[in-house]
Amino acid sequence: MVKLYLNRSVSYKSKKTFSVIYHNLTGWYYPCKPDFWRYLQTFKGGRELDEKAMTSAVAELVRNKFLIEKKTCPPGDYLGFHPIRAPGTVYYEKDDSTVVAVERKGAHGEIDFDVVLLEGAAAVLWKNCSGRRSLREIFDETLIPECDGLKILAVWTSLESQMIRLISQPVTGIKQPPQQLIYKAPFLPQKTAATPHAEDVHRYHLETIKDGTEQFDRIESTVSHLYRRPHPILDYQSYGQAFLAKLREEKEVESGSRILEVGGGMGSISTDIMAELKKEGTPIEYTIYDLSPSLIRSQQKMHRQKGVQACHILGNGEFLALKDESIDIALSNEVIADFNTPEVKTSEVQDYLFDHEIPMTKEFFNPYKDEDAQEYVRVNLGAFQLLKELMRVLKPGGLAVVTEFGYQDRLPFRASHLDHAEYSIQFSQMISVAAALGFNLYLTDAFDFLGFRSDVNLITAFSYQAAFRIMESLGVYLPNMAYTPEMLEDELGSYYNGFRGLQFVGVNKDPFKVVKFLVCQKPDSIPQDQA
Ligand SMILES: C[S@@+](CC[C@H](N)C(=O)[O-])C[C@H]1O[C@@H](n2cnc3c(N)ncnc32)[C@H](O)[C@@H]1O
């Protein structure tokens, strides 16, 4: 028989999908159902357990001091524990201080970080939190008084910061780390800021977007934005340069060609295409259609810096105020998810598209044949309208490349990671509409079309965000890019060597594969029945 008490430092936290018991002095947590928490409450005033009731789960709670054998657990009882920095922690060591990025989950589930400056004893203690040595050993060696050190640790292990965990065994020998050492308990306080016009995507583009760098570095980083500088993953080309090279494999870019870009973003694709063609002496006319006044200003600024020039049209790219058969090449990169994607009764989609004069082949309706078909579905109407417009404005033999995130076998769904309403593209329906319009076409993805390599190590999004916040606290802006270690060292200069915990990993193809490329060629002459 052993008598056990519930430690007063343990609390229960519950969210809709996840509940935990959390130990505020060790930072240790366990997923926990309400009835188990109710069972633990019975230990509040002490409860005797015989050996049978001492399951391995209860023994682990005892080992980690959720249940204790005395009424109270004085701070000194934790001295045998080993402090270890929370998973994925990134920090920066200055001469006698340390800057730590503390993870915070944002309003839309995205990761953000707060920054904490540690000085004096706190900086010394932090450096020693490797999980290899006990607090007793650390306090003995560093001469940090126990009570001061434990006070500092109590802040770091609290649910609000979760910077440090105290583990009962040193890390050496842990083969498969428990989830407490891989994830944080998802209860960090959220900063909720409602985005104006999040649901009205047109007004969002016209009014909410204020600054291109902020938009693409912090809110919606497109693949083209992350690879806007020459990058080893594209054999030292930028995304725009690689895009142009691939366009040219499909269609020659002749002197005097007219190129149209729908949705120009920051302007890096257009800048690179125009600069390449200018360098080799191929004069072209470049037009950008965009709905955001502030992004048009960003495009103009970038063009000015690189000595190139485009014609900018502020307007909705679903309807192009351009003459018939006036464009040689059109591209639209990661834009059409912003286009109109209304919800329509599934049984009425055919009539709805008929009313909007969108042609399609019979394959268009395959996704609705599923037995679990929904009564209402989202329809990528704006994207179909763009295809129709492209068929009209392209010259015979003209080429259009339209890219966006989406699938061939999934109906449009709302992207959850953005601050405005965007819907994925149903690419089998895009193919159906493009084919019915008379395009010769094929579907591929960013990875295959642009020829991304897979043998390059890139910074994780998590590490970049942490490094961004740390550099911001040091007064330096760190642009958002898919950094290799060498690129980050170039960007950070002497700061680079002070960073600890940055992670670089091999290429994950998924984000490149999910960005589909629809390559459409307008025939030299349109068959009579489609004309
Ligand atoms: C996600 S960004 C992509 C920008 C750029 N192509 C890239 O790859 O980074 C979408 C761009 O399309 C523009 N856009 C969104 N909706 C639009 C619409 N209905 N008509 C024209 N442009 C639109 C936005 O202002 C922005 O420039």
PDBQT file of the ligand as one rigid body, heavy atoms in Angstrom, charges set to zero:
ROOT
HETATM    1  C1  LIG A 601      -1.425  34.761 -53.942  1.00  0.00    +0.000 C 
HETATM    2  S1  LIG A 601      -0.957  36.111 -54.877  1.00  0.00    +0.000 S 
HETATM    3  C2  LIG A 601       0.127  35.400 -56.075  1.00  0.00    +0.000 C 
HETATM    4  C3  LIG A 601       1.032  36.417 -56.639  1.00  0.00    +0.000 C 
HETATM    5  C4  LIG A 601       2.151  35.928 -57.554  1.00  0.00    +0.000 C 
HETATM    6  N1  LIG A 601       1.647  35.451 -58.804  1.00  0.00    +0.000 N 
HETATM    7  C5  LIG A 601       3.025  34.911 -56.855  1.00  0.00    +0.000 C 
HETATM    8  O1  LIG A 601       3.173  33.799 -57.370  1.00  0.00    +0.000 OA
HETATM    9  O2  LIG A 601       3.577  35.234 -55.802  1.00  0.00    +0.000 OA
HETATM   10  C6  LIG A 601      -2.407  36.505 -55.771  1.00  0.00    +0.000 C 
HETATM   11  C7  LIG A 601      -2.271  37.707 -56.651  1.00  0.00    +0.000 C 
HETATM   12  O3  LIG A 601      -3.441  37.787 -57.451  1.00  0.00    +0.000 OA
HETATM   13  C8  LIG A 601      -4.063  39.046 -57.268  1.00  0.00    +0.000 C 
HETATM   14  N2  LIG A 601      -5.514  38.810 -57.366  1.00  0.00    +0.000 N 
HETATM   15  C9  LIG A 601      -6.321  38.197 -56.474  1.00  0.00    +0.000 A 
HETATM   16  N3  LIG A 601      -7.584  38.157 -56.922  1.00  0.00    +0.000 NA
HETATM   17  C10 LIG A 601      -7.570  38.749 -58.134  1.00  0.00    +0.000 A 
HETATM   18  C11 LIG A 601      -8.564  39.012 -59.106  1.00  0.00    +0.000 A 
HETATM   19  N4  LIG A 601      -9.830  38.657 -58.931  1.00  0.00    +0.000 N 
HETATM   20  N5  LIG A 601      -8.189  39.642 -60.236  1.00  0.00    +0.000 NA
HETATM   21  C12 LIG A 601      -6.896  40.011 -60.437  1.00  0.00    +0.000 A 
HETATM   22  N6  LIG A 601      -5.923  39.789 -59.554  1.00  0.00    +0.000 NA
HETATM   23  C13 LIG A 601      -6.245  39.162 -58.412  1.00  0.00    +0.000 A 
HETATM   24  C14 LIG A 601      -3.592  39.503 -55.907  1.00  0.00    +0.000 C 
HETATM   25  O4  LIG A 601      -3.687  40.893 -55.756  1.00  0.00    +0.000 OA
HETATM   26  C15 LIG A 601      -2.150  39.004 -55.920  1.00  0.00    +0.000 C 
HETATM   27  O5  LIG A 601      -1.320  39.862 -56.642  1.00  0.00    +0.000 OA
ENDROOT
TORSDOF 0
